[in-house]
Amino acid sequence: MYLNNFHKAFKAIMQLFIVIFNFMTPFACATEVEMDGREVNLESSLVKWLLALNNRPTYFYPREPKLILATIAEDTDDFACLLEVNREFLRNRAFSSIPVELTVQSTWSQKKKLYRDFSEASDLKINWIYKDERREDEAFWLQKEVASFILSLSTWAGMRIPRTLNWLGVGRYANIAARNEGVAKNFIHSLWLVEDFHQRSGFSNYDSMPISHRTMNYISDFLREGYDLCQNLSNCSISTEQHKFSTATPRFGLGELHIGLPFNSELIDKVDHYELSKDKASTSLHKDLKKLLRDKPWLGYVLTGYDDLHTQAENIQNVSYYTAYYHDEAFLKEYLGIIRRVEPGEVKIITPLKASTVAKPAFKKMLKELGFSHVSYKSNDQSGGYVDGTATEHRKITFINPGTIANENAYNALLYFSNPLILVTGNISLAKAITMNKIPFYEWRFFESQVNADLQSFWKNTGLESFFVSEYRPEIKAAALNQFNFDSPLRRQANKRIIKAKNAMPDLLDVIWLVHRPNHTLWKLDTQVKRRWVQGGKSELFEEIKHTESADIRDILAAKVIVHNILYQNTGYDSEQLDAIFKLIQDPRLKGYLLSLLNDIEP
């Protein structure tokens, strides 16, 4: 007991010492800051939010650095995102001195599936928290972890602040409505889009069931009363109970208020090397393809008709095959409806489809409506098919289930050499499609109904604007593709624009780096602000923030004051003064995070 009290007292004294020791250093004003050869992008909302939300790191807690990458693996996409960031982190030698562990909340059955689908997982240190065995409040599952930094890469339900000095959370791709548009209006519109899409496709599921006017009115009233977001702080009720940081989570995505997607730098280099190389056979992508065909010779034969590995690899790029990874058959139907209008020959689809699915009456009916009379199914251990003479046309289609492809490089090669039109779902699959210069046909859900609009903004003046819409329009989308003619240079230009503007990976590495550089000049902002609070110089602090030259530094300082007020209620500012500080912030994402913290009900 005595030792514990001594440790706490010593820790408090040291933290106060650090605050006092670093006081009176002038506020920085550079947009980019050099640190040990790394430039931190201070224009990044993610970097600014880290600095606003966290205390300055200390050397003595924990005793050794440790990075924890965490997620709630409700599906494979959350886990895939975690692995993608982990790969990038381990690939960067600058972080070699920082050990990393993965913490995953999931179920026993999901864990088995993840180990089966991702072979590299067996070589990683993963702390599993089993959701189906736990009894305590799920909101506290990360609080048990001790680390120098916790980076959570999933949407948190009621997440509380982890018991670590530094942490950050990033949520999956989801709609972010502009504050002046109204959450209720956007939410209801998204639900109607889902219902309309499924009605037009002829497929219905639980999520797309018709919504009665009574239910819609209830939802509308509920959202209007509880979710209307404050436009300024003077109208917001600030309470110590409102620590709902899950609502303030930055989100992956391609919209203006999203932070981008975690693009894989190694895959970017591989694609560039292959597409710009004159000797394709010497490239990594070609070698990865040969590994895939070596491991699965039956797949190469089904795709090319050749038995030997060399001939398969040489001819596969001349074969038109498509890849489709989906959950909702309504999107598969539109995808096939587009393909039948752009593909003149036999349609070959790589997809993890079971033979029993192809045999279902509803699935057969869908293929008949699309004009597919000759239907085949191929896998490593199963082959079958049927002929439907009553189909509206006499088209051939073959569904190919490749089975588990545990090697990530081999899987990427299979995707890359497929047709440019690719059906994807989830953050990582979308990022891969963009990296490979594909035309992504995205399976969106009601909370992702704006993904196509976000993509469309990068494909302007290409002729594919009518393709990227969240509506069931196979005829119009096929016509746009036929006119576009899968132009390779234009595809590459559009996707490169996305990667340049929306690559979140450098920002993720920046925040990890910053946390493990406690003496970096940017952390002096934290100690300076706290020193002002201790001295009671709130007026001086406001004037310093107001007259700070750099807009990015001004954003950080103002956000830190507001976050501190939300947490501790002791900044000494009233609502009017907080409102004035809030108005100094120019970053719209930062404003969104802060406003989310001030709402009574989680959006």
N, C-alpha and C positions, 0 to 999 in steps of 0.2 A: 504493500500500500504506500509506504513511504517513498519507495523508488518511483512508483507511478506518479505520485504528486510532484516529486522532484523533477521528473522528466517533463511534465506538463508546464511547470513553472519555468524551467530552463528554455523550453520551446517558445513560450510566450515572450520571455526576455529577449531571446535572439531575434524573433520576428520584429519586435519593437526597435531593436538595435538597427536592423536592416532598413526599416522605414526612416529612422533619423539619419543614418549614415548617408543615404542616397538623396536626401533633400537638397533643394536649391540648384539642381542641375537644370539648365534651360530646356524647355520643351523642344523636341526635335521637329523639323519642318520638311524633311526630305520625303519624297514619294516612295523611293526605294532605298533600303538600308543595306549596306554591305555587312555581312557577318561571316567571318572566317571563310571567305571565298564564295558565300552564298548570298544572292540578292533576294531579300524578302519583298514580295509584292504587297505593298501597303495599301494598294487600291482594292485588294481582295476583301470582300465583306467577311469572309471566313476568318482571315487574320485579324481584322478589326474586332470581330465578335469575340474571338479568343482573348484578346488583350483587354476588352471591356469586361468580360465575364469572370476572368480569373485573377487571383492574386499573383504577385511575383513569386516564381519558384524559389525554393531554398535548397541549399546543398545537403542539409542534414536530415531531410524527411522526404521520401524514405532514404535509408542509408545508401542504397544502390539504385541506379536508374532502372526503371522497368516500364515498358510500354504495354498497355493492354488494349487490344482491338476487340471490341465487343459487338454482339448483335443478338437480336431475337429472331432465330431462324424459323419463321413460320412457313417459309418455302425456300426453294433452292436459290432464289435470286439474292436473298439477304446474305446467305452464306457465300455465294459466288462473289458478291461485292466485297465481303470481308477478305477473302483470299486474294482478290485483285489488288487491294491496297497493301496486303501483307507481302505479295510478290514484289511490288514496286519498292516497298520499304527495304526488303532484304537485298534487292538488286543494287541499291544505292550504298556504296561503300562508306559514305560519310556517316552512316548510322550504325556501323558495325559494332560500336562499343555499347549500343543500347539493346539489351535483350528484349524480345517481344513474346507475349503470350496471347492466345486467343481465348476469349470467354464467350460461350454460346449458350443461350437459353433455348431449349428445344424439348422434344419428347424422345423417348427411347426409340420409337419406330422411325422418327425423322432422322435421328442420329445415324442409324444403320443405313438409311437411304443416302445420306450425305457422304458417308465413308465409301459407299459403293460408287457414287457418281464422281467423286473427287479423290483420286488416288493419292494426291499429295497430302491430304489431310492426315493420313496415318503417320507421316513424318513430322507433324507439327505438335507443339505442346498446346493442347486445348483443354480448358476447364469447362466441363459440361454441367449445366444447371438444368435439371429435368423438370419441366413445367408440370408434367402429369404426376409428379410425386410431391410437389411442394404444397405447403399449407399457409405459409405466411404471405403477407402482402407482396405481390410481385414488384411493386414499385421500389422495393428496397434491395433487389437482388444484386445490384452493382455496388451497393454501399459497403459490402463486405470485402471488396477488393482494395488492396493497397498498392499503389503504383505511382510513378512519377508523372504519368499521363494516362488518362483513359479516353479513348476515342470510340464512341459508339456509332455504329453505321446501320441504324434501323430506326423505325418510328417507335417512340416510347409511349406506352400507355400509363400516364400518371407517374412518370419517372421523377424521382427525387434527386437532389444533388448527391453525387457519389462522395464517399469519405476520402477524398484525395484533394490535394491542393489545386490540381489542374485537370480539367476535363472539357470535353466538347462532344456534341452529338450532331449527326447529320442524318436526316430522314430520307426515305426513298422518294422517287419521282411522284409528285402529286400536284394537282391544280393549286395555284396560288392566285386568289382573286385580288385584283387591285382594291385598295381600301374604299375607293369611291364607288365601286360597282355593287357592293353589298354581297355578303356571304350567302344569305338566303336565296337570292336570285340566281347566283351561280350554281349553288348546290342543287336547286330544283331543276334548273336547265340541264345539268349533267345527268340527272336521273331520267329526264325525258329523252335525252339523246340515246341513252342505253336502251330504253324501252322501244323507241322508234327503230333503232338499228336491228334489234332482234325481231320485231314484228315484220320488217321488210325482208329479213333473211329467211323467215319461216321457222327460226329456232327460238325457243324460249327457255329461260332457266330461272332459278329463284331470284337472282338479282334483277332480272328484267321483267318480273311480274307486273301487270298493270297496277298503277297506283291510283286509288280512289280519290275523288275530289276532297272527301272528308280527311283522308290521311294527308293529302298535300296541304290542305289548309292548316292542319295541326303542325306539320313540319314548318310551314311558312311562319306561323305565329311563334313557334318555339325558337326558330332561328332569329326572327326579328327582335324578340324580347331579350334573348340571352346572348346572341352572337354579334349584334351590331357593334362594330369596333369603334373605339373612341378615336376621334380625329385629332384631339390634342389632350395633353395630360390634365388640364384643368377640369375636364369633364370625367376623369377617371377616378375610381375609388382605389386608392393604394392601400393594401392590407398585407400584413405579415403572413396571412394564410394563402396568398396568391403566388406561391413559388412554383408555378406550373411550367417548368422550363421545357417540358416536352412540347408545349405549344409554341415555343420560341426556337424550335429546332430548324436550322438551315436545311434546305432540301436540295437533293440532286435534281437536275432537270435542265432544259434548254430555254426556258422562258426568261424574261428580263429579271424576274425576282428569284430565279434559281441560281445555284452556284456552279452549275455545269455537271458533267459526268466524269467518272474516274476512268479515263482512257489509259490503256496499257502502252507505255513507251516502247517496250520491246516489240510489241505487235505492230505499232506504227512504223518502226524501223524495218521490220521484216517486209511489210507490204510495200513500202517505198523502195526497198532494195530490189524486190522482185519486179515491180512495175517499171523500174528505171534500168534494170540490168539487161544486157544483151545476151548473157549466158544464163538463161533461166534455170538450167539443170544444176547450177552450182549454188543456187540460193537456198536459204534456210527453209522457205515455204515449200519448195519442191522436195527437199529432203524430208520434211515433215509429212508431206503427202505420201512419199514412198514408204515411210514407217507405218502410216495408216494402212496402206494397201498390203504391206508385208504382214501386218497383224490380222488383217481381215481380207484375205484373197478373194473370198466369195463376193464381197462388196464391190471390189474392182471389176470382177467378171460381170456382175449384174449391171453395173453402170456402163462399161465399155464393150462387153462381149469378148474380151481377150483374156487369155489364161495367164500369160507371163507378166511379171511385175513391171518390167521395163516398158513394155508396150502399153500397159494400163496407164502408167504415169505419163507417158508421152501423149496419149490420146484423150485423157480425161478432160483436158481443157477444151476439147472440141465437142464434148458431150454436154447437152443441155439438160441439167438436172436442177431441181429446186430443193430448198431446205425450209422446213416449216416446224417451228416449236411453238405450241399453242396450248391453251386450256379450254377455250370456248369454240365450239364447232361452228357458231355463226360466223366467226372470223375466217375459219378454214373455208367455209362455203364461199365467202366473197373472194378470198385469195384464189381459189380454184376457178371462180367465175371470171376473174381477171386473166388468169393464165390461159384458159381455153380460148381467149380472144387474142392473145399475143404469141402463143406457141403453136405453130402449124403442125408439128409432129406429135409423137407419143409423149405424154407427160410423165416424167419420173419425179417422185416426191420423196425426199429423205425426211422421215418423221418418226418419232418413237410411238408408232401406232400399233395396237394389238390386233391380231387377226380377228378376234371376237368383235372388235369395234367395226371392222369392215363388213362383217356379216350381219350387223344389226339392221332391221328393216328401215329405220329412220335414216341411217347412213346410206343405205342402198337407194332410198328414195331421193336423197340429196344428189347423189351421183347421176341418177337417171335424169333429174331435172336439168342438170348441167350438161347432159349430152354424152356422158361416158358410158359406153355400152360394153367395152372390154376392160374388166377390172382385174388387176393382179396384185398379189401381196407376196413380198419376199423378206425373209430374215435369215439368220444363220442356220436355223434349224427348222424352218417352216416355209412352205410355199403353197400358194393356192390362188384361186380366182374364180370368176364366173363371167358369163356373157348374158347381157340383157338386150334382147332383140327389140324391146319396146322403147328403148331410149330415144330421145328426140334427135340425136345425132349418133354417129358411129365413131366415137373417139376412144383412144386407148389411154389408160392411166395405170401406173404401177406405183404402189406404196412400198417403200423400202425402209424397214426398221433396222437401223445400223447396230442396235444393241448398245451396251455401255462402252463409251470411248473414254477410258480413264485418263489417257495422256492428253493434257490440255493443248499441246502443240499439234497433235494429230487431229484433234477436234477442230481447231482453228483452220487447219488446212482443208478439211472437208467443207467447212463453211465458205472459205475464200474461193475455192474453185467451182462453187455452185453458181447458178444464174444470179445476176445482179438483183433481181426481185426476191426478197427474202422476208418470210413471216417470222417476227420476233415478239417477245414479251419480256418486260423487265429491264432494269437499268443496264446490267452488264451485256445482255444480248443486243440491246440497242447500241451501246457503245462499240461493241464488236462490229456490228453492221456498218456503222459510220466509219470506223477505222479501215474496214475492208472496201470502202468506196461503193457500198451497196445502195439500193433504193429500199429503205426499210418500210415494210408494211406492218404497222405496229398494232398489236392486240391491246386495246386500251380498255380500262374499266371506268366506272363512273367517276372515280377520283383522279383519273388521268385523261379526261375528255379533251384537254387542251394540248395534248402532246402533238397532235397533227398540226395544230395552228403554230406551235413552236417550231416544228420542222419546216413548215411552209415558209416561215420568215427567212429561212436560210436558202430556200430553193426558188426565190423570186427570180423572175425573168428567165426561167429555164423551160417553161411550158408545162411544168409538173405541179403548178399551183392547185389544179383541180384534183390531183391525186391525193394530196395531203389534207383530207377533210374527214371528220369523224361522223360520216354518214355512209349508209349502205348504197354504193353507186358503182358496181363492178363495170358497167358499160362505159361510163364516163372516165373512170380511172384507166381502163384498158385503152381507150382512145387516146388519152394523154400519153401513155407509155408508148404506143405505136408511133405517135407523132414525134416523141422524144427520141425513139429508136435506141434507147439505152446508151446514149452518147457517153463514151468513156471519159474524155477530157472534162465535160460538164459535170459528170458524177464526181470526179476527183476534186474539181474546184469547189463544188458545193460542200462536200464532206470535209475538205480541208478548212473551209471557212468555219465550220462548226467546231472542229478540233481547236483551231486557233483561238476562237472566242470563248469556248465553253469546256476547256480541259481543267477539271477540278483537282487533278492529281498533284500538280506543283503546289497548289495552295494547301492541300492536306499534308504534304511533306514539310511545307513551311511552318505549319502550326506545331508539328512534332519537333522540328528543329528548334523553334523558339522556346518551347517549354524546357528543353534541355540546354539552354544557354541563359541561365539566370542573370548573368552579368551583362546581357545585351542591353543596349541603350534604350530600346523600346520599353523594357520593363520598368525603367525609371519613371515612366508616366504613372504607374500604379503607386509607387512609393511617394511621389510628389503630391498626388491627389490626396492620399491618406494623411500626409503630413499637414496639408491645409485643413483637413477635417479636425485633426488633433489640436491645431492652433486656433480653430474657430474662424479661420479666414475665408468664409464662404463667399463674401463679396469679392475678395481678391481673386479667388479661384474662378468665379464666374467671368471676371474681366479678362483673366489670362486665357481662359478657354475661348472667349469671344474674339480675342485679338490674336489667337494662334494663326500663323500664316498658312500652314498646311491644312487643307480641308479634311484630309484623312486623319491627321492627328487630332483635329478638332472633333471629328466624329467619335473617336475612341474616348477622349476625355469626357465628352458630354454623355455618352452612353454609360461610361463607368460610374458617373455620379448618379444616374437614374437607377442603374442596377443596384448600387449600394443602398439607395433609398428604399427600393423594393425589399431588399433583404433585411435591412436593419432599422429602417425608419429613423435614422439619426443623422441625416445630412444637414439638418437645420434649414432646409428649404421648404417653403410652402408650395401649394399646387401651382400658383401663378409663376413662381420662380422656376419650378421644374418645367413648366410649359415653355418658358423662355429658353431654358437649356435644351429642351427637346427640339425646338425650332432651329437650333444651331446645326443639327445633324442633317447632312445632305444625302447620305447613302440611303436609298429607299428600302433596301433589305434590312439594314440595321434598324430603321424605324419600325419595320414590320415585326422584327423579333421583340422589340421593346413593347410595342402595343399589345402583342400577344400575352406578355407577362402581366398586363394590367387588366385582363378580363376576368370576370367572375366565373365564366364557363369556358371549358376548353373547346376550341373549334374542331 
